């Protein structure tokens, strides 16, 4: 009897591991394409812009292309998240990888800015991979282990993307291949991996319908407060109309702050280190690389903690911690600017240490937010995750324009702490109105206790 029961358990464990591994590699490849595409697009865009004699064209064309690509990638998160719920995340993820390869391949054939814009938009569609891979992985895990699985998914993808990007750049430098040839090779690699993912994922059977129904049965009310069909009606309305729920927009605000603050922190490190002439180029390169890798491990820790102690408890800790660290760094920078006129008076170890604390807190919180989405919207996870993932990309356009006028890091981290304070206020106010009515008693005690 025990042998018969162990075989399905072992088979389910193999399916979960294989699905998680395939999704991690696919997400890492899509993210690597977005990061590495600047190698090919920047020289080509500069050449096309300089070919036009108008000075206004040279100023506004790059800005328009950048904004259009970012906005298209943001709305692609929502669109492909919805499609992953309707068509299946496996099909949509394969399509995304093919589109990423096609957009990169199209970069080598553009002859005008219009063609370049179309290729950039197609390439940036691959930024929608995050909600799609999360929607692919979630059905394989029970509610009590989804946070850990999502943390491993995003954390390992960050590390793999960094290593793949470094390997690709080293390969270009060592081979001496021209950029169009390297772009064609990378596009061929991506499309090959798309076919590989499609074939290998066909061997990964999804959980049985009955098992998924048991896992996702999070729409019932506690026994003493529900009518016979009230939980079903409310749960169905919440699942079918996620955009009408204020809760989902709160999650989007949290994720906007967490990923936006993470981007600000990672951008601040090279700016600060470049002002120290005594530091070598290796230090300026290796310190951000180490922080990126540590952020990947913090994703994993955040997912694990959100399963063990509850996602809201994690947010209760990381919001004050990240805000306090950002304010401390801003105060230090302001003091040094007032004394010496520069931020270089801050110790390198102090600056890097505080930024490392901010990055760790933000990545742990980001993993907790995705666990909340999985708990509240198990049947519409792709749609909800698509909306939440869209907000940081749209916000990057606004923050980019706002931070473009920032004179120093003081303004930058002050803005970050202000957004974090708003998120913390919303978190406390929303919990005070006792909103969660759609969870099981076990989920309520696990997440909101």
C-alpha positions in Angstrom: 0.0 0.0 0.0 2.8 2.4 0.9 4.6 1.6 -2.4 1.5 2.4 -4.4 1.1 5.7 -2.6 4.7 6.6 -3.0 4.8 6.2 -6.7 2.2 8.9 -7.4 3.8 11.2 -4.9 7.2 10.7 -6.5 5.7 11.3 -9.9 4.1 14.5 -8.8 7.4 15.7 -7.3 9.2 15.0 -10.6 6.5 16.9 -12.5 6.8 19.9 -10.1 10.5 20.0 -10.3 10.6 19.7 -14.1 7.9 22.4 -14.6 9.7 24.8 -12.2 13.1 24.2 -14.0 11.6 24.7 -17.5 9.8 27.9 -16.4 12.9 29.3 -14.7 15.1 28.8 -17.8 12.4 30.3 -20.1 12.0 33.4 -17.8 15.8 33.8 -17.7 16.1 33.7 -21.4 13.4 36.3 -22.0 14.9 38.6 -19.4 18.4 38.1 -20.9 17.1 39.1 -24.3 15.7 42.3 -22.9 19.0 43.2 -21.1 21.3 42.2 -24.0 19.2 43.8 -26.8 20.8 47.2 -26.0 24.1 45.9 -27.4 22.5 45.8 -30.9 19.8 48.4 -30.6 21.8 51.3 -29.3 24.3 51.7 -32.1 21.6 51.0 -34.7 19.2 53.6 -33.2 22.0 56.2 -33.0 22.9 55.7 -36.7 19.2 56.0 -37.8 18.7 59.1 -35.7 21.8 60.8 -36.9 20.8 60.1 -40.5 18.0 62.7 -40.1 19.2 66.4 -40.3 16.5 67.8 -38.0 17.9 68.6 -34.5 14.4 68.1 -32.9 14.2 64.7 -34.4 17.6 63.7 -32.9 16.3 64.8 -29.5 12.8 63.4 -29.3 13.0 60.3 -31.5 15.1 58.2 -29.0 12.8 59.3 -26.1 9.7 58.4 -28.1 11.1 54.9 -29.0 12.0 54.2 -25.4 8.7 55.3 -24.0 6.7 53.4 -26.7 8.7 50.2 -26.2 8.3 50.4 -22.4 4.6 51.1 -22.6 4.0 48.3 -25.1 5.9 45.9 -22.8 3.7 47.0 -19.9 0.4 46.4 -21.7 1.8 43.1 -23.0 2.1 41.9 -19.4 -1.7 42.4 -19.0 -2.6 41.0 -22.4 -0.5 37.9 -22.2 -1.5 37.4 -18.6 -5.1 37.2 -19.6 -4.2 34.9 -22.5 -2.4 32.6 -20.2 -5.6 32.1 -18.2 -7.7 31.5 -21.4 -5.3 29.6 -23.7 -2.9 28.1 -21.2 0.4 29.5 -20.0 2.4 26.8 -21.8 1.2 28.0 -25.2 1.6 31.7 -24.4 5.1 31.3 -23.0 6.2 29.5 -26.1 4.7 32.3 -28.2 6.5 34.9 -26.1 9.9 33.2 -26.7 9.3 33.0 -30.4 8.3 36.7 -30.5 11.4 37.6 -28.6 13.6 35.8 -31.2 11.6 37.4 -34.1 12.0 40.9 -32.7 15.7 40.4 -32.2 16.1 38.9 -35.7 14.1 41.9 -37.1 16.7 44.3 -35.6 19.2 43.2 -38.2 16.9 44.0 -41.1 15.6 47.5 -40.1 16.4 50.4 -42.5 14.3 53.1 -40.9 13.1 54.3 -37.5 9.6 53.1 -38.2 10.9 49.6 -38.7 13.2 49.9 -35.7 10.2 50.9 -33.6 8.2 47.9 -34.7 11.1 45.6 -34.0 11.6 47.1 -30.5 7.9 46.7 -29.6 7.9 43.1 -30.7 11.1 42.5 -28.7 9.8 44.2 -25.5 6.7 41.9 -25.6 8.9 39.3 -24.0 8.8 41.4 -20.8 5.4 39.8 -20.2 7.2 36.5 -19.4 7.1 37.1 -15.6 3.3 36.8 -15.1 3.0 34.0 -17.7 5.7 31.7 -16.2 4.2 32.3 -12.7 0.8 31.2 -14.1 2.4 28.2 -15.6 4.1 27.1 -12.3 1.3 27.8 -9.8 -1.1 24.9 -10.6 1.6 22.4 -9.8 1.9 23.5 -6.2 -0.4 23.6 -3.2 -1.3 27.0 -1.6 1.1 26.3 1.2 4.1 25.9 -1.1 3.4 28.4 -3.9 5.3 31.2 -2.3 8.5 29.1 -2.1 8.0 27.9 -5.7 7.5 31.4 -7.0 10.5 32.7 -5.0 12.7 30.0 -6.5 11.3 30.7 -10.0 12.1 34.4 -9.9 15.3 34.2 -7.8 16.9 31.5 -9.9 15.8 33.3 -13.1 17.6 36.5 -11.9 20.8 34.6 -11.3 20.5 32.6 -14.6 19.8 35.8 -16.6 22.8 37.5 -15.2 25.1 34.5 -15.9 23.7 34.1 -19.4 24.2 37.8 -20.1 27.8 37.7 -19.0 28.4 34.5 -21.0 26.9 36.1 -24.1 29.0 39.3 -23.8 32.2 37.3 -23.3 31.3 35.2 -26.3 30.9 38.3 -28.5 34.2 39.8 -27.3 36.2 36.6 -27.7 34.8 35.6 -31.1 35.0 39.1 -32.6 31.7 38.5 -34.5 29.9 41.5 -35.9 26.8 42.6 -34.0 24.3 41.5 -36.7 25.8 38.0 -36.7 25.7 37.9 -32.9 22.0 39.0 -33.0 21.1 36.3 -35.5 22.9 33.7 -33.4 21.0 34.8 -30.2 17.7 34.9 -32.0 18.3 31.3 -33.3 19.2 30.2 -29.8 16.0 31.7 -28.3 13.8 30.1 -31.0 15.5 26.7 -30.4 14.9 27.0 -26.7 11.2 27.8 -27.4 10.9 24.6 -29.3 12.8 22.7 -26.5 10.4 24.2 -23.9 7.4 23.2 -25.9 8.6 19.6 -26.3 9.8 19.0 -22.8 6.7 20.7 -21.2 4.5 18.3 -23.1 5.8 15.5 -20.8 4.8 17.5 -17.7 1.2 16.6 -17.0 -0.8 19.2 -15.1 -2.4 18.2 -11.8 -5.7 16.3 -12.0 -8.8 18.5 -12.1 -10.0 17.2 -8.8 -6.7 17.9 -7.2 -6.6 21.5 -8.6 -10.1 22.0 -7.3 -9.0 21.0 -3.8 -6.0 23.3 -4.0 -7.8 26.3 -5.3 -10.9 26.0 -3.0 -10.2 29.3 -1.3 -13.5 31.0 -1.9 -15.4 29.7 1.1 -16.3 31.7 4.1 -15.8 30.4 7.7 -18.7 28.1 8.6 -20.3 30.3 11.2 -20.5 33.3 8.8 -21.6 32.0 5.5 -24.9 31.1 3.9 -25.0 27.8 1.8 -24.0 29.6 -1.5 -22.7 33.0 -0.4 -19.1 31.9 -0.6 -19.5 30.5 -4.1 -21.2 33.7 -5.4 -18.7 36.1 -3.9 -15.7 33.9 -4.9 -17.0 33.7 -8.4 -17.5 37.4 -8.7 -14.0 38.1 -7.3 -12.4 35.7 -9.7 -14.3 36.9 -12.8 -13.9 40.6 -12.1 -10.5 41.0 -10.5 -10.1 44.5 -11.8 -13.1 45.7 -9.8 -11.4 44.7 -6.6 -9.5 47.4 -4.7 -7.3 44.7 -3.3 -5.7 44.0 -6.7 -4.8 47.6 -7.2 -3.3 47.7 -3.7 -1.1 44.8 -4.7 -0.1 46.7 -7.8 0.9 49.7 -5.7 3.0 47.5 -3.5 4.8 45.9 -6.5 5.2 49.3 -8.1 7.2 50.5 -5.0 9.1 47.3 -4.6 10.4 46.9 -8.1 10.7 50.6 -8.6 12.8 51.0 -5.5 14.8 48.0 -6.6 15.6 49.6 -9.9 16.5 52.9 -8.2 18.9 51.1 -5.8 20.6 49.2 -8.5 21.1 52.3 -10.6 22.5 54.3 -7.7 25.4 51.9 -7.1 27.3 52.6 -10.4 26.5 56.3 -10.1 28.1 56.4 -6.6 31.1 54.2 -7.4 31.9 56.1 -10.6 32.6 59.2 -8.4 35.4 57.4 -6.5 38.4 57.7 -8.8 40.5 55.4 -6.6 38.2 52.5 -7.3 39.2 50.2 -10.1 36.9 49.3 -13.0 36.7 45.7 -11.6 35.2 47.0 -8.4 32.7 49.1 -10.2 31.6 46.1 -12.2 31.7 43.4 -9.6 29.8 45.2 -6.8 26.6 45.6 -8.8 27.0 42.0 -10.0 27.2 40.7 -6.5 24.1 42.7 -5.5 22.1 41.3 -8.4 23.0 37.7 -7.5 22.2 38.4 -3.8 18.9 39.8 -4.9 18.1 36.5 -6.6 18.7 34.6 -3.4 16.5 37.1 -1.5 13.7 36.3 -3.9 13.9 32.7 -2.7 14.0 33.7 0.9 11.0 36.0 0.5 8.9 33.2 -1.1 9.9 30.8 1.7 9.1 33.4 4.5 5.7 34.2 2.9 4.7 30.6 3.2 6.0 30.1 6.7 5.1 33.3 8.5 2.6 34.9 6.1 2.9 37.4 3.3 1.4 40.3 5.2 3.7 39.8 8.1 6.6 40.0 5.7 5.3 43.2 4.2 4.8 44.6 7.7 8.6 44.2 8.2 10.1 45.1 4.9 8.1 48.4 4.3 9.5 50.1 7.5 12.9 48.6 7.0 13.3 49.7 3.4 11.9 53.2 4.2 14.2 53.7 7.2 17.2 52.6 5.1 16.3 54.9 2.2 15.9 57.8 4.6 19.2 57.1 6.3 21.0 57.0 3.0 19.3 60.2 1.9 20.2 61.9 5.1 23.9 60.8 4.8 24.0 62.0 1.3 22.5 65.4 2.2 24.9 65.8 5.1 27.9 65.1 2.9 26.7 67.4 0.1 26.3 70.2 2.7 29.8 69.6 4.1 31.9 68.8 1.1 29.6 69.4 -1.9 29.7 65.8 -2.9 28.4 62.4 -1.8 31.9 60.8 -2.0 32.4 61.6 1.7 30.1 58.6 2.5 32.1 55.5 3.2 32.0 53.0 0.4 31.2 50.2 2.8 28.4 52.2 4.5 26.8 53.1 1.2 26.9 49.6 -0.2 25.8 48.1 3.0 22.7 50.3 3.3 21.8 49.8 -0.4 22.2 46.0 0.1 19.7 46.2 3.0 17.3 48.1 0.7 17.7 45.6 -2.1 17.2 42.6 0.2 14.1 44.1 1.8 12.5 45.0 -1.6 13.1 41.6 -3.2 11.8 39.7 -0.2 8.7 41.9 -0.3 8.2 41.4 -4.0 8.1 37.6 -3.5 5.5 38.1 -0.8 3.3 40.2 -3.1 3.2 37.4 -5.7 2.3 34.9 -3.0 -0.7 37.2 -2.0 -1.8 37.2 -5.7 -1.7 33.4 -5.8 -3.7 33.1 -2.6 -6.4 35.6 -3.6 -6.7 34.8 -7.4 -5.8 31.1 -7.9 -8.1 30.7 -10.9 -7.3 34.1 -12.5 -3.7 34.3 -11.5 -2.4 35.2 -15.0 -4.8 38.2 -15.2 -4.0 39.4 -11.7 -0.3 39.0 -12.1 -0.3 40.7 -15.5 -1.9 43.8 -14.0 0.5 43.8 -11.1 3.5 43.4 -13.3 2.3 46.1 -15.7 2.3 48.8 -13.0 6.1 49.0 -12.4 6.8 49.3 -16.1 4.3 52.1 -16.6 5.7 53.7 -13.4 9.2 53.5 -14.7 8.3 56.0 -17.5 6.9 58.4 -14.9 9.7 57.9 -12.5 12.3 58.2 -15.2 11.0 61.6 -16.1 10.7 62.6 -12.5 14.1 61.4 -11.5 15.7 63.0 -14.6 15.5 66.3 -12.8 16.9 64.9 -9.5 20.1 66.7 -8.7 21.6 64.0 -6.5 20.9 60.8 -4.7 19.2 62.7 -1.9 16.1 63.4 -4.0 16.2 60.0 -5.5 16.0 58.1 -2.2 13.6 60.7 -0.7 11.1 59.9 -3.5 11.6 56.2 -2.9 10.9 56.6 0.8 7.8 58.7 0.1 6.3 56.0 -2.2 7.1 53.4 0.4 5.4 55.4 3.1 2.3 55.6 1.0 2.4 51.8 0.5 2.8 51.2 4.3 -0.2 53.5 5.0 -2.4 51.7 2.5 -1.3 48.3 4.0 -2.3 49.3 7.5 -5.6 51.0 6.5 -6.6 48.1 4.3 -6.1 45.6 7.1 -8.1 47.6 9.5 -11.3 47.2 7.5 -11.2 43.4 7.7 -11.5 43.0 4.0 -10.5 39.3 3.5 -13.8 37.4 3.2 -13.0 35.0 0.5 -10.3 32.8 2.1 -10.7 29.6 4.0 -10.3 29.7 7.7 -6.9 28.0 7.3 -5.8 30.6 4.8 -6.9 33.5 7.0 -5.0 32.1 10.0 -1.9 31.5 7.8 -1.7 34.8 6.0 -3.5 37.4 8.1 -2.9 36.1 11.7 
